Amino acid sequence: MQKILLSLMYLIASGLLVSCVDSDTEPVSRGVSISPSETDPVIQSTRFNYQAESTGLQFQNQAGQVVLESMPFDRQGAPIALAINEPLGSNNLPELASYAGISYEVGGQVNPEWPAGPWVGNILTGASAGLVFHARELLEDTQANGVRTLTYSTNDPAGRRIQVSAKAAEMGSQEVSVSVEPALGVSSIGLAFKMKADEAFYGFGGRHNSLNQRGNDVISYIQAQNLGAGPLQPGVNVLPGTQGETYLFPSGPDAAYYVQAGFVSSKGYSFLLDDTRLAVFRMGTQRDGGAAAQAWRVSVAGASTRFLVAAGDVKEATAKLSGINGRHRTPPDWALGPVISRTIRTLGAQADNADTYMAKVNDDLEMLRVLKLPVRGYAFEAWDILPREFTRETIRKLNSMGLKSYLYIRNYVGVDIANTERPETFSQAILNGYLARTPGGLPYFFGSTFFVGVGGVIDFTNPKAVQWWKGRVLEMLELGADGFMQDFGENVLNSMQFSDGSTGVTLHNAYPTLFHKVTRQILDEYKLETGRDIFFYTRAGFSGRHALGGSSASFENSNFPGDESTDWSRASGIASLTTNMLNRAVGGAWGFNTDIGGYIDLITPVTSKELFIRWTQWAALSPVFRVHNSASKGVRMPWSFDDETVEIFRTYAALHQRATPYILKTWQAGQTTGLPPTRPLWLMFPDDPQAVTQDQMWMLGDDVLVAPVVTEGSTMREVYFPIGCWQDPENKAEYTGPSTKSISAPLNKLPYFFRCGSNPF
């Protein structure tokens, strides 16, 4: 009986999905061209059309060429949808989904989350199911005040309609809003677009798995993720659906701390989903072999959504995407490092207390004084558990040595083994109502991210909590700090309630932006009062629109990629850094700030000499150079190994110092051009089929090609040279591209090359 009912529903849905034939006698394809505003730095505008023969949406560039077109309203779409967010990020079960141009689901979703541990706020598993309906025919086409509004009937027996509104927006883009009315009962809305045969999709924020996400499912949901399989990798590689060497525990290879719901297409446009709710992009992953296999699709939890499309070649599309989203602010030159960080040891018999930590800080300062390493700053994260006079005196010592000081703060309070804040901070937040609450009105506690203890998220929608936070930030600055790490931000659960009426459903992704915006406003006020330019860097982040209050990138100077593991892995170790850095850079978050040596060492070996050196070299020609490593096995400083390590570290810290003016110049230029300091080869050489596949190399500005060694034991590096002449600045050897060469790379060598005739640093 169930099969008969499903068949009948399918036939009914198919019969209702007829093509829309416009009653006008005008051409089938009609559109309106909207010019960009006078202040828009990008000249080319994007046109919005619809195709009356299929009622599909269409976007054109200034020359009238179609760059993006929705799928026709699918007569073969599934009448019943079923999607499973499989446990542990696997991908084994088929998805029943409609690849109609616009569809929606009447049903429900469940997404239970991790309630404790390092993955608080991650989706544990999930499912959605319901009846699917599609747009059927165009009922009304109106235009007023620059807004084009299309109203469609649907095959929904409840009589719902779909409304599409389009208007010109920032950076020469088109903003499109789609809604189902009435919204009651609608659990998700889906948009499907035609995918060109060789189209590539770049971006989506800090993803480790690939530069090109074609063929991948990409979830738009912030999740703590930087834990690969480590020594268990061979076993993971053969498990079905875990996607091999890029697998991340516990939510799969696409998950990320820093999420951008947008991308650059190799076919002439960029796309940004302007929605903070849970969304899933399926970039050509439908496996039915039919028309849907040539489509990409995004589904969003809710009855409405909004997106922007900006036409342009890959450089212009990238500039528009970062312009819409917002770009990392140019920091003061001293903030690019090099920096030495003293983390606090948290696990085992050798875990730090205040006394052992103070002794280590004093030892570090003595080593820096004796070795005279070319560093510009020192960070001590556990400052808050120390006597205030010790912190103040340490900062005075650092100032006398010509070093900047960095402290630490996080978005939640807790009683745990992290030892980064005083226990009374937790009590104060509870007693004064500064935390997110349960539906019953009690403070919402979760199991500590450090396994032992409890924590609570600070409610930044509460003005009193914001004032309290301001006091905590100003305390660091009044002690003399020049900067700080602003940690976490991804640990918001769906059932959390906030003072402004928001819940975790809408605030999970938006929370880091709010968090960073509050801090930026404090620092901007402080700079006006004192003239001091404070540098802070973050962990979690999300996309948005700079013109409408911003994304995380609008308020940050820099962002570190979460807790990389102390290994060579493609999932979360040193080999994951390049893809992560380049994916987020094209969306404007280009102040990449890696942990030299790796941080998570729960199941991986302690940072080795070789790994420390190769990581040092990797960071030397990245935006920010910062030693920061080991969660549980003890920090590895340059002097923790041997004299050779110290000297190699000295060499590459000095290289970063020499490169800093060039990095800052390209960073500042990016505020106008929209191009990041670190650039994927696909961006600079989009017509070179070999260049676009390079995911372990990058361009620094226009003139520097960087190819670090990320493979254990390697003393050679295969380097792809794009078109042109390239010179090794150390031995003056020249290479002509396009070509691939084996370059000698002993332990003391970072392969990098200048464009012949240039002298960047």
N, C-alpha and C positions, 0 to 999 in steps of 0.2 A: 504493500500500500504506500509506504514512504517513497519508493522509487517512482510510482505512478504520479504521486502528488508533485514530486520534484520535476518530473517531465512536463506535467501540465503547467506548472509555474514558469518553466523555461519557455514553453511554446507561447504562453500569454505574453511574456516579456518580449520575446522575439517579434511577435506580431505587432506589438505596439511601437517598436522602435523603427518607425518609418523615417525616410529622409525628409528634411525640411525643404520645401520649395517656396522661395520667397514670392509673394504676390506681385512685387514690382516687376517692371519690364527692364530694369537696369541690369548691368552685368552681374553674374553670380558673385564675383568677388568684389566687395565694396569696403572702402576704408576711409579713415580720416587721418590726416597728417597733422600732428601737433608739434609746433616748433618748441625748442627748449627755451628756458627763461634767459633773460639777458645776462644774468649772473652765472649761468651754467658754464663751467670751464670746458666742457666737452661739446663740440659743435654738432656732431651727428645726433639726430633724434630718432626715436623708434616709432613706427606706425603700428596701430592696432586695427585689424580687419576681422571680419568673420566670413566664413565660406557658407553661403546660403544652401548650397547643394548638400552639405553634410552638417550644417550648423556648427562647424568647428571654428575655433579661435585661431587667429593667424597674426604673426608679427613680422614686420618687414623692416629692413634698414632704409637709410635715406635714399638709396638708389632704387628702391622698390623691390628688392630681392627678398624672398621669404627666408627668414632665418629660423623660425620656430612655428610649428603648426600642430594643433591638437589632433588627436585621433578622431576619426568620425564616430558618430554615436553607434557603438558596437551592437550589431544585431545578434552577435553570438555571445554576449556577456553573460556571466553566471548569474542566475536569479538569486542564488544564495551565496553569500560570501563567507569565507572561513579563513582566518589568518592566525597562525600560532607563533608567538614569540618564544621560540624553543629554549629550554633551560640550557645554560652554559654556552649560549651563543652558537649553538649548532644550527644547521640549516638542512634538514632532511625531508621535511614534509612539504608537499606542494601547497601553494596558496590558491584558493578559489577567489578570484577577484575580477572585477569588470575593468576592461581597458577601453571603455567608452571615453570620449573626450571629457565629459563631466558626468560623474556618477555620485551617488551617496548611498549610505547604508542605514537602514532602520533596524536597530538592534542594540547590542551592548558590547562593552569592552571590560576586561578585567586585566589588571597589571600589578600583581603583588610584587612588593619590593623587598630588598634586603633590609632588615630592621636593625642590623648591628654589624660591627666589624668594619674593615676598610672600605666596604662597598655599600655603606648606608646610602639609600636613595637609588641604587641601581635597580633595574627591573629584573626580578628573579625569574619570572616567566610571564606569559600573558597570552590572551586570546581575544579575538573579536569575532562575532558571528551575527548574521542578520540577513534581511532581504535587501537586494540591491535594485535601485531604480536609476534611470538615466534621463537626461534632457531629451525631449522629443521633437518639438518644432518651435520656431520663433513666433512669439505672439506679439511682441512689441519692440520697436527700436526707436529710442528717443535720444535727443542730445540737448543738453542745457548747461550753460556755464562751464563749458569745456569738458563735461562728463558725458560719455556715451553709455547708455544703459540698454541692455538687451534682456528681455524676459522670455523664458522658455517654459512650455508645458513639459510634463514628464509622463512616464508610463505608470506613475504611482496612483493606485485606485483611491488613495486618500486625497488626491488633488493637489499635492504640493507643487510648487513652481521653483524654478531656479532663476536667480537674477545675477547678471554679470554687469559690472560697471567698470569702465576703463577711462583713465585720464592721464595726461602728461604729468610726469613726476621728475624728481631730481636726476641730474646727470643724463638728461635726454632719454630717460626710461619711460616705460608705460607701467602704471600701477593698475592692477586688475583685482577687483574684489568679487568673490563668488559666494553666494549664500543660498540656502534652501529655506523656503518659507511655506508654511510655518515650520519652525525648527524643532518642535516637540517630537521626541522619539528618534531624532537623527543622531547617530553615534559617530559618523565620520563622513568626510567628503573626499572624493578622489578626482585627480586631474591626470589625464594621460596625453602624452605628446609623441608625435612621430620621431623616430630616431634614425638618423642617417647611417648608412652602411659602415662608415669608418669614423663615426663621431666619437670623440673622447670627452670625458667629463672630469674637470680638475677643480680641486678645492675641498669644500665641506669641512674646513677647520682642521684640527690637529689629529688627523687620521694617520695611523702608522702603516696601514696595510698596502697602500698603493697610491701612486700619483693619479692614475686614471681609474676612476671608479666604474667604468663600463663593465657590466657583468656582475656587479656587486649590489647587495642590499645595504643601504646606509641609513641608520636610525638617527633621527634628529632629537637626541635626548642626552643630556650630560650624564656621564657615568665614570666613576673611578675605575681605572682600567689598566694601569701600567704594571701588569704582572703576567709575564709570559710563562711558558711551560718549563723553562729552564732545563734541568737535566732530564725531565720527563718528555721533552720535545719529540724524540723518536716515536714514543707511543702515541702522542697526540697526532702526529702526522698521518697515522693510519686509521684514526677514528673517523667514522663517517660524519660529514657535515661540519667539521671543525676547521677546515681550510688551512691545514698545514702550518708552515713556519711563521705565519703572521697571527696565529691564534693568541687571543688574550683572555685570561680568566678574570671574571666569570661570564662576560657578556659578548664575547666574540671579537673577531678581528677588526670590525668597523667602529667599535666603541671608542669614545674619547672624552677627556676632561674638558677640552676646548672645542665646542661645536659651533659650526657655522652652517646654517640651513641654506647654502647657496653654492654656486659653482660657475666656472667658466667653461663654455663649450668650445671645442675646436672649430665649430661651424658657424661662428659669427655672432654670438650673443652670450650674455651672462644672465643668470636667474637667481633671484633671492626670494625665498619664502619668508614673508613678513608675518610670522606667527610663532609664538613661543610654546604652543602646545605640542604634545607628542606627535611626531610625524615620521613616516617611513618613505624613503626614496627607493624605488626599485629600478635600477638603471640597466634595463634590458635583461632582467633576470627571469622573465616569464619563460617557461620551458615547454610550452604547448606546441611549439613549432609553427603556429599560425601567425596571424597579423600582429598579435600582441607581443610576439617575440621581437618585433621591430619597434618597440615603444619603450619609453621610460615613463614612470608613474610616480606620483607622490600622493599619499593619503594622510589626512590630518584629522585628529580627534576633534569632533565638533561639527556644527552645521554650517560653518562659514570659514572662509580663509581669505588671505590676501597675498599677492605676490607681485614682483616687479621683473620686467624683462628689459634688458638694455642691449641694443644691437651694436656690433662693432667687431673688428678683427680681434685676435686674442689679446693684443696689448691694450686696445681701447676697451674691450669688454672687461679686462682685469681692472683697468683704471676706474671704470664705471662701478664695478662691483665694490671695490674698496672705498670709492667715494660715497656710495649709498650707505655702506655699512659703517664707515668710520675707520680711521687709521690711528695706529699707535703714535702718541705724541713724541716728538723728538726730545730725548733726554739731555741733560747736561753732559759734557764730554766725560767727566770723571765717572759717570754712572755706568759706562760700558766696561768697566773693570780694568785690569784683572782684580778679582775679589777672592779672598780665602774665607771659607765659612766653617765655623765650629758647630756642628749639629750636636744634639744631646743623645747619648746612648740610652736606649729605652728598654732593652730586653736582657734577661740573663743576670748572672751574679755580678757582672761588671757594669750594670746599669748605673748611670750617673745620678748623684745627688748634688746639692748646691756646692758642697765643699770640693768634690772631685771635679766638678765642672769648672769652678773658679780656678783650680790648679791647672787645668788644661788650657784655659784662656791665657793665663799668665805664661805658660810654656810656649804657646803659639806666638805671643808677642815677642818673647825672647828670641825664638827662632827667626822671626821676620827681621828682627834687629840685627842678628848675627849674619844671616845669609844675604841680607839686602836684596831680596827678590823684587823684581819690577812689578809690584802690585799696588793698587790704589785704594783698596778697601778691605775691611775685615768685618765679618758678621758673627755675632754670637746670639744664637736663637733663644737660649734659656735665660735671657736677661731678667725676666719677670720674677723668677724664683730666687734671684740673688738680692743681696742688700743693695739698696738704691745707691749708696755711696760707692760701692764697688763698680756698679755700672757707670756712674758718673766719672769715676777716676779712670776707668778703662778707656772711656771715650776721650778723656783728656790726654792719656798716653798715646792713643791713636792719632790725635790731632798733632801732637808734638813730633810724631814720626811721619807726618804728611799723609796720613791715611784717613779715609772716610769710614764712618761707622754705620753698620746696618743692624737693625733689630728684627723682631718677629711678632706677628699678631695673626689671629685666625677668626673665621666667621662664627664660631661656636664656642661655648664655654663648657667645661667639663671637669670631672674629677677622674683623671686617668694617669697612665704612666708616661705620658708625653713630657710632663714637667716643663711645659712652656708657659704656664700661667699659675698664679697663686690660687689655692682652693677657695679663698674668700671671694674671688671674682665670680665663681659659680654661684655661691650663696647670694651675692648681691644681685645678680641677674634674676634669680628666682624670686627673691623677696620683692623686687620692684617691678616685676611683670615685663621684663625685657625680652622674653623668649616667645617663639611660636608656641601655639597651644593645641591641645587636642580638641576634637569636636565638643567635648564636655567642659572645656574651659580651663583645664589644668595644664601646667607646663608640659610640653611634649618632649619626653626623654627618649633617646635611642642608645643602643649599645655602643660604647666607645669605638672609634676607628682604630684605636690601638689595642683592641681586644678586651682590655680590662678597664671597667669603669663605665660611666654614663656621660652623655653630653646633651646639650640643647642648643638649637639654632637661634641666633639673635634675630629679632624681628625688626628689620630696617624699615618697615612701614609704620612703625611706632615712633612718633616724634621724640618721646622721652628716651627710648632706646638709642636713637640717633644722637641725642645730646650726650648720653652716657658714653657712647662709642667715641664721640668727639673728644671727650675728656681722656679716654685711654690713648687715642692717637697723639693728642697734644702732650701727654706725659712723656712719650718716647722722644718727641721733638725737643721738649724742654730739658731733657737729660742730655741733649746734644746730638741725637741720631740724625744722620744725613739721609737715611733711607730705611726701608724695611720690606720684608716679605709679607704679603697679604695672602694667607694660605687658605685652602679648602674653598667651599662654596657650592659643592655638588651634592651636599647631604640634606636636601629638602625632600621630604616624603609627601605623597599625594594628600594624605589626610591631615596634614598640618594646616592650622588656621592662623591667619595673620590679622593684624589690627585694622587694616583697611578693607577687610572683607575677602581678601584673596585667599585661595587655598593652594596647596602644593601642586594641584593639577595645572594651574596656569602659571605658578610662580617658580616651579622647579627650574626651568630653563632661564627664566627672567631674573631669578634671584642674584646670580653673580653680577649681572649688570647693575642692579640696584645697589649691591654691596660696594662695587667699585666706584659707582657714581657718588655715593655718600662720602667715601673717603676722598675722592678727587675734589669735591666741593670744600671739604675741610682744608685740604692742602692749598687750594687756590686762595682761600681766605687767609691762610697763614702766610702765603707768599706776599700778598698785598700788605700785610701788617709788618712783616719782618724782612722781606727781600730774599729769603732763603728758598731755593728751588729744591724740593724734596723728591726723591726718586722712590717709587714703589713698584713692585712686580707681583703678579698674581698667578693663580693656578687655574681655576675654573673660569669659563667664559662662554658667551653666546653671541650670536649675531643680532642685528637689529637695523635701525635706520638712524643715521646721524642727524638727519633733519627733524626727526620726531623724538628726540631725547636720547638717541644713541644706542650703540651696542657696547659690549664690554670694551672693545678696542678703542672706543671714543674717549675712554677715561683712563686707560692704562698707559704706562711707559713701556712695559715689558711683561712677558708672560713665560713662566717655565712650564715644561710639558708634563708635569705630574711626576710621579716617582718611577723613573726609569730603573731597570734592573741591572745588577752588576755583572753583566755578561755581554756577549757579542751578538745576541739574538736579533733576528729581523722583527720579532714581535715587540719587544720592549727594551732591548739593549742598545748598544751603540749603533747597530745597523738600522735601527728604527728612527733615528734622529732626523735624517735628511728628508724623508717623506713627510714627517710630522712638521718640520720647520717650513717646508715649501708649500704644503697644503694650506696652512693657516696664513702664510704670507700673502697669497694672492687675494685673500679676503680682507687685508688691512692689518692683521695681527702679526706684524713682522719683527717685533722686538724679542726674538727667540732667545731663551736664557736657560741653557742646559745645565744639568748637574754633572760636572766633570767627575768621572769615576762611577757614576750610577748611584742610586739610593737604596732601592729595595734589594735586600740580600737575605730574604727569608729562606729561599730554596736554592739560591745561586751561590757560587763561591765568593769569598772575600775578593774585593777589587785587587787584581794582580798588577804588577809593575807594567806589563805590556799594555793592559787595558787602560790603565791610568794615563800612560804616555799617549796612546792613540786617541783617547778622549780629549786630552789636552790639545793635541794637534787639530782634532775636529773642531774644537771650539775657537781656535785661534783666529779663524777667518769667518766666524759667525758673529752676529750682532753683539752678544754679551758673553764675557769670559768669567766663569765663576766656578771655583772648586767647592763641591757640596756632595757628600756621599755618605753612605752607610746608615741604615736604620737601626741595625742591631749588632753589628760585628766590629764597630769602631771606625772612626774617621781615618781615611788614608790621605795624609798631606803629602806634598812633594818630598819632604824629608823623611817620610815613613818608609822609604824604600832604600835608596843608595845615592851616592854622589852623582852617578850618571843620570838618574831620574831628575835630581835637582837641576842639573845643568840643561837637560832637554826642556824641562819646565821653564827655566829662565829664558831659553831661546824663544819659545813660543808665546810666553807672556809678553816678551819684548816685541815680537812680531805683531801681536794684537795691539799693543800700544802704538806701534808705527802705523797700523792700518786704521786706527780709530778716527783720525780726521777724514779719511776717505769714506768710512762707514757712515759717519755723521753727515757728510756731504750728500751721500746717496739717500740716507734716511730723510733728510730735510727736503731734498728734491722730490722725494716720493709724495710729500704733502701736496705738491702741485701736479706731478705727472701721474700719480697713482701707482707707480711701479715700486715694488719693495726693494730693499737693499740686497736681499738674497733672492735670486731668481732661478726658477727651474729652466732647464734648457728648452723645454717645450714652449716657453714664453718668448725666449730670445731667438729661437731658431725653429719656428713652427712648421716650416716646409721641409725640414730635414728628418726623414723617417727614423734615423738612428738617434738623433739628438732627443726626440720626444720620448724615447724609451728610457733615458738615463735617470735613475732614481737614487743614485749614490754620488751625485755630483751636483754642483750648482755654480751659477755665476754670481759674483759679488760685484754689484754695479754692472757697468758696461764692459769692463776691461780685465776682470780677474776670473779665471777658471779654477775651481777648487775641487780636488778629487782625493779626499782623505782615505786612509786605509781603515777598513772596518771588519776585516777578517783576521781571526787569530792566527798567528804564525806567519803571516804573509810578509814578504820582503820585496814583492813586486806588486804593481797596480796597473790593471788595464785601464787606460784613459782614452776616452773618446774626445777627439779634437774637432769641434765644429769648423765650418768654413772660415778660412782666414789663416793668419800666421800667429803662432803662440810661442812664447819664450819662457823657459825656466829662469826665474830671476837670480837663482843661485849659481848655476853653471853655464848660463847663457845659451844652452841648447835650444834650437828652434824646431818647431813641428808645424807642418802645414795640414790643414783640414779641408775637407772631411776625411778623417782617418782614425784608426785605433792603434795605439802603440802600447807596448809593455814598458812601463817606467819603473826604474829601480826605486825602491822605497824601504831602505833599512829602517830600523827602529827610530833613528833620529831624523827621519825625513818625512815631511808633509809634501805630497805632490800638489803644487799650485803653479799657475802660469799667468803671465801678463800678455795681453794683446800686444803684438809686436809694435814698437813705436810709442807705447804708453809707459808711464812711470807713475802708477797710482800711489805707491808708498815705498 
